[in-house]
Each structure stands twice: as structure tokens, then as C-alpha cells.
Amino acid sequence: MMLLHHPGTNDVKAYQAMEQAVQEGKIRSIGLSNWYIEELEEFLPQVSITPALVQNEIHPYYQENDVIPYIQNLGIVMQGWYPLGGRGHTAELLSDEVISSIAETHGKSSAQVILRWNLQKGVVVIPGSSNPDHIQENTELYDFELTDEEMEKINALDRAEKHDWY
């Protein structure tokens, strides 16, 4: 998987070079990172291969609720980076009272609840960690499910608060 990192000058030309690499068997799939509806509407008609994936910042304080279904309706996988809030924001997100309460109800960590919330929205998550215990914890998401009410409580946390800009 090769991603074009974010919209900029010569995007179509760069993506077409990636398409050529796919045709030559040098890479298997291609995608985009940090692309939103307006950019995609202009970009997609100019390329031949639909991106396999679009990777954007997504967490409870920055939810992308318009972008996620738009991308998914195109048959593109939505992937969320910074699912736990990102540099300098993780502690605040993990200690959010709403999330902590839901975590306690399920006997799970706040991180697990946030990752599960993403999965139930159809968003693939890529939490980063070098801590083996956290890595293990991040895989233990399939023995519980958030209720519709819990999903709505987390959805209500959206602040349109992006934690990284490009």
C-alpha cells in the first residue's frame, strides 16, 4: 500500500505514477491520506484507479461524520490515524468522563472503547504504541460491543477539534 500523503501541487501526476507502479506489479494498492470531500470530488475523476483507502485523523473529538460515509459509499476503506487523540491529546481523551464511564460498564479501558467505537463506525484504526501491554490491549476489541446509546454518547463528544494539520 502506497499513500499520497496530502493534497498539494501535482497530485494527479503523482497519483498516476503510483497507478503505473500498480500496473507494473511494483506495488499492490494505492490510497490517500488527509483528503476530504472537496478534494476527492475534484481529484477522483482525473485518475483511473480508485484509492483502496483514505487515511484521515479521526477520534471522538474530531469525527469526520460527513467524510466517513462519503468515502465508504465510494467503496473506499476509511482508516483513522490518531484514534486516541494524538500527540499531547491522548491523556485528555482517555480520561474523558463519557468514555471512562462506558469503559467501566464494559470492564474495558478507555482506549479499547475508542477503538471499538471506530470499528463499529466501519473505520479501520491504526493506534501507535511501542508498549507491548498497550499493543495487546489494542487487539482485545472483539469480545464486547457498544450499544447504540453508547455510540451516540461518544458521537456527541465531537468538537471538530483537529490535532494535527498539514
Secondary structure by P-SEA (a helix, b strand, c coil): cccccccccaaaaaaaaaaaaaaaccccccccccccaaaaaacccccccccccccccccccccaaaaaaaaaaacbbbbbcccccccccaaaaaacaaaaaaaaaacccaaaaaaaaaaaacbbbbbbbccaaaaaaaaccccccccaaaaaaaaacccccccccc
